[in-house]
Amino acid sequence: MTEERSTEAYRRLRRHLDEGRQAYVVCPLIEESETYQARAAEAEAERLRRDELRDYRVGLLHGRLRPAERRELMARFKARELDVLVATTVIEVGVDVPNATIMIVQEADRFGLAQLHQLRGRVGRGAEQSYCLLVSRVREELTDTAATRLEALVATTDGFELAEVDLDLRGGGQLFGTRQHGISDLRFAHIRLDRPLLERARVVAREVGELVEMPVLDLDA
């Protein structure tokens, strides 16, 4: 949903809280910056405590907190001493709170596809129906890449499909070098679109290698 509908997103979130569930609100930054215009977790947590979520217990979690503080906050959230956790991508992995059934990702167009997929995996870990609401700018203000990322995330929950979309968007990088994204060093093939052909070429190369007793690189090793 667009930023103009953010109020509606928090209204849905409050319904979950009133039913005894918990929620996440994810922001792209820890604190506000003059050079980078994006919603910051610290400011958002303060705003929510004053406004939309003033009747609920709101915690703040980010990477600048000491490990002991982060563990304490997560323990309080898991023990249901907090209703909402405003956080950065520090919750991307390793967080398992089955009672959390809704997540709002602010400025979702600023996140990578793999990040968004990992983030939404923090909800839906229990038996209850769960939701991840992506709040972003209107379609006309998004880059084509950002729009494709969001559309792909909405279209599927299959991590393998999303990894292929991400590969197309970021580029395959070097097959034999160290660059992990960007233009591939394959001149006459696309590593994903030509996969059947590449797999066949590997089989033929192995067969030829066996005929002439030459070693063939085993890509499965």
C-alpha positions as CSV (number, residue, x, y, z in Angstrom):
1,M,0.0,0.0,0.0
2,T,1.1,3.6,-0.5
3,E,2.3,5.9,2.2
4,E,-1.0,7.8,2.0
5,R,-2.7,4.6,3.4
6,S,-0.3,4.2,6.2
7,T,-3.0,5.1,8.7
8,E,-5.1,2.2,7.4
9,A,-2.1,-0.1,7.9
10,Y,-1.8,0.8,11.6
11,R,-5.6,0.4,12.0
12,R,-5.2,-3.2,10.8
13,L,-2.2,-3.6,13.1
14,R,-4.2,-2.4,16.1
15,R,-6.9,-5.0,15.4
16,H,-4.3,-7.7,15.8
17,L,-3.1,-6.2,19.0
18,D,-6.6,-6.0,20.4
19,E,-7.0,-9.7,19.7
20,G,-3.9,-10.4,21.9
21,R,-1.4,-10.7,19.0
22,Q,1.9,-8.8,18.6
23,A,3.4,-6.9,15.7
24,Y,6.6,-5.6,14.0
25,V,7.2,-2.3,12.4
26,V,10.4,-2.2,10.2
27,C,12.2,0.9,9.1
28,P,15.2,1.3,6.8
29,L,17.3,3.5,9.1
30,I,18.1,3.7,12.8
31,E,18.1,7.5,13.1
32,E,17.1,10.4,10.9
33,S,19.7,11.7,8.4
34,E,20.0,15.0,6.6
35,T,21.5,13.3,3.6
36,Y,19.2,10.2,3.4
37,Q,15.5,10.9,3.4
38,A,14.0,7.7,4.9
39,R,11.9,6.8,7.8
40,A,14.0,6.1,10.9
41,A,13.2,3.6,13.6
42,E,14.0,5.9,16.5
43,A,11.7,8.6,15.3
44,E,9.0,6.2,14.2
45,A,9.0,4.5,17.6
46,E,8.6,7.9,19.3
47,R,5.8,9.0,16.9
48,L,3.9,5.7,17.4
49,R,4.1,6.0,21.2
50,R,2.6,9.5,20.9
51,D,0.1,8.7,18.2
52,E,-1.3,5.5,16.6
53,L,0.0,3.2,19.2
54,R,-0.2,5.3,22.3
55,D,-2.3,2.7,24.2
56,Y,0.2,-0.1,23.5
57,R,3.6,-1.1,24.7
58,V,6.2,-0.2,22.0
59,G,9.8,-1.4,22.0
60,L,12.7,-0.3,19.8
61,L,15.4,-2.7,18.5
62,H,18.3,-1.8,16.2
63,G,21.9,-2.8,15.6
64,R,23.5,-0.1,17.7
65,L,22.2,-1.5,20.9
66,R,24.6,-3.7,22.9
67,P,24.0,-7.5,22.4
68,A,22.8,-7.8,26.0
69,E,20.2,-5.1,25.4
70,R,19.0,-6.7,22.2
71,R,18.6,-10.1,23.9
72,E,16.7,-8.4,26.8
73,L,14.3,-6.7,24.3
74,M,13.7,-9.8,22.4
75,A,13.1,-11.8,25.6
76,R,10.5,-9.2,26.7
77,F,8.8,-9.2,23.3
78,K,8.6,-13.0,23.3
79,A,7.3,-13.0,26.9
80,R,4.5,-10.6,25.6
81,E,5.7,-7.7,27.8
82,L,5.8,-5.6,24.6
83,D,3.0,-5.4,22.0
84,V,5.0,-3.9,19.1
85,L,8.6,-4.0,18.1
86,V,9.9,-1.2,16.0
87,A,13.1,-2.4,14.4
88,T,15.6,-2.2,11.6
89,T,16.7,-5.3,9.6
90,V,18.4,-6.6,12.7
91,I,15.3,-8.9,13.0
92,E,15.8,-10.2,9.5
93,V,17.0,-13.7,10.7
94,G,16.9,-15.7,13.9
95,V,13.7,-14.2,15.4
96,D,10.9,-16.6,16.2
97,V,7.8,-15.2,18.0
98,P,4.8,-17.2,16.9
99,N,2.4,-14.7,18.6
100,A,3.5,-12.0,16.1
101,T,1.0,-12.0,13.3
102,I,1.4,-8.7,11.5
103,M,4.3,-6.7,10.2
104,I,4.4,-3.2,8.6
105,V,7.5,-2.5,6.4
106,Q,7.9,1.2,6.0
107,E,9.4,2.4,2.7
108,A,9.5,-1.2,1.5
109,D,10.9,0.0,-1.9
110,R,14.2,0.8,-0.3
111,F,14.8,-2.8,0.8
112,G,16.3,-5.6,-1.3
113,L,14.1,-8.5,-2.4
114,A,16.0,-11.1,-0.3
115,Q,15.7,-8.7,2.7
116,L,12.0,-8.3,2.3
117,H,11.5,-12.1,1.9
118,Q,13.5,-12.7,5.1
119,L,11.7,-10.0,7.0
120,R,8.2,-11.2,6.2
121,G,9.3,-14.6,7.4
122,R,9.2,-13.2,11.0
123,V,5.4,-13.4,10.9
124,G,3.3,-16.5,10.1
125,R,5.4,-18.6,12.4
126,G,2.4,-19.7,14.5
127,A,-1.0,-21.2,13.6
128,E,-2.8,-17.8,13.1
129,Q,-3.2,-16.1,9.7
130,S,-0.5,-13.5,9.4
131,Y,0.1,-10.5,7.3
132,C,3.0,-8.4,6.0
133,L,2.0,-4.9,4.8
134,L,4.5,-3.2,2.4
135,V,4.2,0.6,2.6
136,S,5.9,2.5,-0.2
137,R,5.7,5.4,-2.6
138,V,3.1,5.4,-5.3
139,R,3.9,3.3,-8.4
140,E,4.6,6.4,-10.5
141,E,7.4,7.4,-8.1
142,L,9.1,4.1,-8.0
143,T,12.0,2.9,-10.2
144,D,11.2,0.0,-12.4
145,T,13.5,-2.2,-10.4
146,A,11.8,-1.3,-7.1
147,A,8.3,-1.9,-8.5
148,T,9.4,-5.3,-9.9
149,R,10.8,-6.3,-6.4
150,L,7.5,-5.4,-4.7
151,E,5.4,-7.1,-7.3
152,A,7.4,-10.3,-7.1
153,L,7.2,-10.4,-3.4
154,V,3.4,-10.0,-3.5
155,A,3.1,-12.6,-6.3
156,T,4.9,-15.5,-4.5
157,T,6.2,-16.8,-1.2
158,D,8.5,-19.3,-3.0
159,G,12.1,-18.4,-2.1
160,F,13.5,-20.1,-5.2
161,E,11.3,-18.1,-7.5
162,L,12.3,-14.8,-5.7
163,A,16.0,-15.8,-5.9
164,E,15.6,-16.0,-9.7
165,V,13.9,-12.7,-9.9
166,D,16.6,-11.2,-7.8
167,L,19.3,-12.7,-10.1
168,D,17.6,-11.1,-13.1
169,L,17.5,-7.7,-11.3
170,R,21.0,-7.7,-9.8
171,G,22.8,-9.6,-12.6
172,G,24.8,-12.8,-12.3
173,G,28.2,-11.2,-11.8
174,Q,31.3,-13.1,-12.7
175,L,31.2,-16.9,-13.1
176,F,34.9,-17.3,-12.4
177,G,35.7,-14.0,-10.8
178,T,34.7,-12.4,-7.4
179,R,32.0,-9.9,-8.4
180,Q,28.7,-11.3,-7.1
181,H,26.3,-9.1,-9.1
182,G,26.3,-7.0,-12.3
183,I,26.9,-7.9,-15.9
184,S,28.0,-11.5,-16.3
185,D,31.3,-12.4,-18.0
186,L,29.4,-15.0,-20.1
187,R,29.2,-13.5,-23.6
188,F,26.8,-15.8,-25.4
189,A,24.6,-17.2,-22.6
190,H,22.3,-16.1,-19.8
191,I,23.0,-18.1,-16.7
192,R,19.3,-18.5,-15.9
193,L,17.4,-18.2,-19.2
194,D,19.8,-20.6,-20.9
195,R,20.0,-23.0,-18.0
196,P,18.8,-26.1,-20.0
197,L,21.4,-25.4,-22.7
198,L,24.2,-24.9,-20.2
199,E,23.3,-28.1,-18.4
200,R,23.3,-30.0,-21.7
201,A,26.7,-28.4,-22.6
202,R,28.1,-29.7,-19.3
203,V,26.9,-33.2,-20.0
204,V,28.5,-33.1,-23.5
205,A,31.7,-31.7,-22.1
206,R,31.9,-34.5,-19.6
207,E,31.2,-37.1,-22.4
208,V,33.9,-35.6,-24.6
209,G,36.3,-35.4,-21.7
210,E,35.8,-39.1,-21.0
211,L,36.5,-40.0,-24.6
212,V,39.8,-38.1,-24.7
213,E,40.7,-38.8,-21.1
214,M,40.6,-35.1,-20.1
215,P,39.5,-33.8,-16.7
216,V,36.2,-32.0,-16.7
217,L,35.3,-29.4,-14.0
218,D,32.6,-30.8,-11.7
219,L,30.3,-27.9,-11.0
220,D,28.3,-30.0,-8.5
221,A,31.4,-30.5,-6.2
